[in-house]
């Protein structure tokens, strides 16, 4: 599977991007208006790493949070 962390299962999540314009009311404007909503994807920050699983060296995709916290080492 693509874009999935092998340790924690983190994957791509859908979301929205808001485009806005106008001057805020507290700055004596008419207020900020949303002028467009676009669908977008939030992809996890994945890195290919070689880790040992059950005595075998396997190349897997691991998110950087798992690498930083040490979960990728503990999973092996």
N, C-alpha and C positions, 0 to 999 in steps of 0.2 A: 504494500500500500504506500502511496506517496504522501508526503507532508504529514507524517504521523510519527511522534516520538516513540521509540521502542521501549522506553522505561516507564513513562507516566501516561502515555496514550494521548498526549496533547495533539490537537489537529486544527485545521483551518476553520475559522468561525466567520459567519457572515455578519455584516453590520451596515451602517449607513454613514455617509459623509455629508455634512450640512454646509451649504454655502450661504453666507449672510452678508447683509449690507445695511448701512444706516448708522446714525449716531445715537448713542445710548441716551435714555431719558435723563439720567443724572447729569449728563453733559449738555442739557438743554436741547436735545434732539427729539425726533419723533419716535425713537425706539428702533431696536435692531430687528429687521425682518428676515425671515428665511426665504431665500430666493430659489433654492434648488436642493433636492435631496437625491443623492446618487448612491446606489448599492455598491459596496466594496467588500473585500475579504481581508481578514486579519490572519496572516500566516505566522506560524510559530518559527522561531529562530532555530533552525536545525543545522547540525554539523555531522558529517560522516566521521565516525570514530570506530577504531578497532578495539573491541572489548572482549574479555574472556568470559564465555558462558559455558558452564559444565565442562571445563577443561579444553574447550575449543576456542580459537580466535575467530571472531565473527565481526564483519563490518556492518554496522547498523547506523541508523539516523537517530541522533539523540539531541534533545533541546538543550540550549546552553544553561538553562536554569538547573537541569539535572546534573550537568557537568560541574557547575559552580557549587552546588550543594553537596555533591559527592554521591548522589543517588545512583549514577551510572556505574560507579565503582562497586557500590553495595549490591547492585543487581547481578553482578557477575559471579 
